[in-house]
C-alpha cells in the first residue's frame, strides 16, 4: 500500500480528524524511539501447568497495550511490543505472542475463581470465553516486534498491515459510511466483543484470514477506556479498504453538502472538549 502523504492528509482533513491514523506492522527491527512495556517473562499454559508462573508478579507488572499507544499518540511516536515486552497477557494474546490464552487469564476476564480470584465479568463463563478466544484465533506474530505508529512516520520500505483511526461519532459516521461506499457491503463494519487491542489487531486479522474485507469498530473495553479521549472509539481497516478510501472519497457523500453539516457538528464537538 503505497499512498502519497498528501492524499492521506486530504482524507484526514475532509473527515475532520485532528489526528492522523496509526499504522500497525510487524518487523524484526526494534524502533529507535517510542513507548514499550518493561521486559518480563511471558507465561503460557505449559508454565502455568507446571506452577512456574508467579501470578502476583504478572498482575503487579501489568501495563496496557492501549496505554502505551495512548502515550505514543500524544508524543506522535511509536508504541512497540514483543514476546518479552508485552505489558499484559491479553495484549500478548491479541498481538500473536502467545496462544492459547492461560487458564488464569480466562478465569480473570470472565467470572474469576471463588475465594481466589475476582473476575472482570466481561463474559459469562470461562468455558464460553475459551470458546470465543479459540474462534478469534489471533494470528501468530510474523516477526519479533509489533509496532503502532503514525502513518507519516513510515519509511518508504515499510507498509502497514492495518490502519487505525481514533475518532468520535461525528467522524466515525463518515468512516462508517465511506467503508460501505468503497466496498458496496452493507455489513462492511463489524464490532465484535473484545479488548481494545483485540479490536485493533486480532479481529481485523481474523477477518482478513477469512478473506473478508471488514472494518472493525472498537474501543468498548471498559478497562481500556481511560486511555481514550472522551467519546472516542477506534476504527481499524485493512490496507485494501484504506487505499480505496484515500483514492475514492471524492466520489462519495464526503464531497456533498450533507457532509459539511456533519463537519460543523464535529467542530462543535471539538470545541466542547476544548480541542
N, C-alpha and C positions, 0 to 999 in steps of 0.2 A: 504494500500500500504506500505508494509514493505520492504525496499530496503537497502542493505548494503551501507554505505557511500563510500566504496572503489569502488563499481560498478558504483555509480553515478559519482564519480571522474573520472573514466576511460572514461565514455561517454563525460564528460565535456572536458577532455584532448584531445580526438580524434577529437572532433568538433573544437578545437582550441579556446575555450572560456577562457577568463581570469577571469571570474566571475561565481560563482555557481548560479544555478537557485534559485528563491524565491518560497516558497510555500504559498498558501492562505488558511486560515481556519477560522472558527467561533468558539468562545469559550465564556464561562461565566467568565473566569478568565482574568483579565487585565494583560498584560505583565509588568514585573518589570522594564524593560528598553526599550527605543525606542522613536520614534517620533509620536506625535499625535497633532491634531488641538486643539486650545483653546476651552473651553466649550462655548456653545451657544445654544439658543433656536431654535429648529427645526421648520421652517414654514411648513405648509401643506395647502391644499386647503380650509379646514374649517376655519383656522385662516386667510387665505388670504381673503376669502369671508366676514369675519366679520371685516375686516380692522384692524386686530391685529398684522400685520407684519410691522415692520419698515424696508423697503427695503434699505434705506440708510445705516443702520447698517449692514444688511445682506451682501451687496456688499463691504462695508468697511472692514468687518472681513473675507472676502474670503481668503481661503488658499487651494491650490490644493492637491488632494489626491496623484497625481503623484509626486508633490513636496516633500511631506513627505516620499514617497517611495524612491525618489532620495537621500534624506538625509540618510535614513536607508541603502541604498546601499553603500554609501560612508563610513559609520561607521560600516557596517556589523552587523546591529542590526534590530530590528523590527519597523514597522510602524503600527499603530493600530487606529481604528475608532469605534465609536458607535453613537447612535442617538443624543447624547449630545455633541459629539466631531467629527463632520462630515466634517468640512472645507468648503465645498460648497454644494449647493443643487444638483448639477449634481452628485457629489460623493455620497451624501446621497441616491439619487435615484438609482445609479448604484450598491451600496453595499446593497440595500434592506432595508433601514431605513425609506423610505417614498415612497408612491405611492397612487394615480397618482402624477405626477410632477405638481408643481404650475404653474398656467397660466402665471405669470410674467416671470418665467424662460423659459417657452416655447416661449414666445414672444422675450425674450432676445437672446436666442440661434438662433432663426430664423430671422424674419425681423424687430423686435422691435415694438414700438408704435410711430407713427409720432408725433414729438413735445414733447414726454415724455421720451422715452427710445430708445437709439440707439441699434440696433440688431447686433449680430455677423454675421448673414447671412450665417450660415452653412447649413441651409435647407430653401427652398423657401417660406414657409408659416407656420404660427403657426398651422394651421389645419393639414398640412402634418406631421409636427413634432409630434403633438399629436398622430397621427395615428402610426407613427414609434415607439414612446415610448410604445404605447399600444401593439404593436407587439413584441417589445423587452421584455416587461413584466418581469422586474427583479425579481428574486426570493426573497421573504421576508427573511430577515436575520434570520437564525435559532437559533442564540444565540446573546448575547449582543454585543460582540466585533468581528470585522472583523480584522484579523491580517495578515500582509505580513512579512515574514522573510526568511532568507537564510535556505535552507534545512538542513544544518549542525546544525542549532540551534533547530531543532525539538526534543522534548523529546520523549522517547520511546512510551508514550501513545498518542502522538499527530500524526495526519495524515493530510496531505494537501488534500484539495478538488480540487485544481488546482495547476499547476506548471507553473511558468512564466520564460521564458528565455529573456535576454536582449542581442541583438546581431546585428551586421552589416550584409550586404548582403552576404558576403562570407560564414559566419557561418550559416546564415539563409538558404542558399542553401542546406546545409547539413540537417538542421532540416526539411525543407520542403520536401525534397526527402525521409528522413527517416520516416516521417509521412505517406507518401504514401506506403513505403515498409512494415511497420508493420500493415497497415490496408487494403492494396490492394484496396484502394479507390482513384481514380484519383482526387476526389474533397475532399480529407482529410483536406485540408487547406482552410479556408474561411477568408474573410477580409471585414466584414460589416462596414458601416459607424458608427461612434460613438466617444465619448470622450475617452481619453486614459484609464481611469479607467473602462469604459464600455466594452472596448475590452479585458480587463484583468479579468473581473468578470461577468457582466450582460450577455454578449453574450455567453461566454463559458457555463454558467449555462443554458442559453436559449436552446442551442443545446443538452445539457445533459438531460434536461427535456423532450425533444422530442425523446430521445433515439438515438441521433446522435453523434457518436464518432468523433468530429471535433477539429482540432487545429485552433486557431484564431490568425491571424496576425494583429497587431495593432500598435498604436503609431503615427498615422497620424494626430491627432488633433493638429492644429497649436497653440492652446492656451497652450498646454502641451509640445510642442517641446523643450522649454527652459530647461526642466527637463530630457532631454535625451542627451546622447553623440551625437556628430555629426554623421549623417548617421545611427543612431541606431533605432531599432524597437523592439516591443515585440512579443513574440511567446508563446501563452498560450495553454497548453494541459491538458486534463483530466487525472486523475491518471492511468486509464487503458492504455491509449496510452503511457504515460511516462514510465510505467513499462515495456511495450513491447519494447520501445526504449532502455532502460537500458539493457534488457536481450538479445536483438536480433541484436544489431548494428553490431556485428562481422559477421553476415550472410550477411550483406548488402554491398553496394558500399563503405561504410566508411572504409572497410578493404582492398580496392583495390587501385591500384596505382593512379587512377584518382583523388581520394580524396586527396592524398598527394600533387598533383598540386594545388588543391584548398587551402590546408593548407598553401602553400607558398604564395598564394595571400592574405590570411587572415593575415599572418605575415607581409607582406608588408603594409597592411592597418594599422596594429597596429603601425608599425614604422612611417608611415606617420602622425599619430595622436599622436606620442610621447608616446606610451604605450608599 
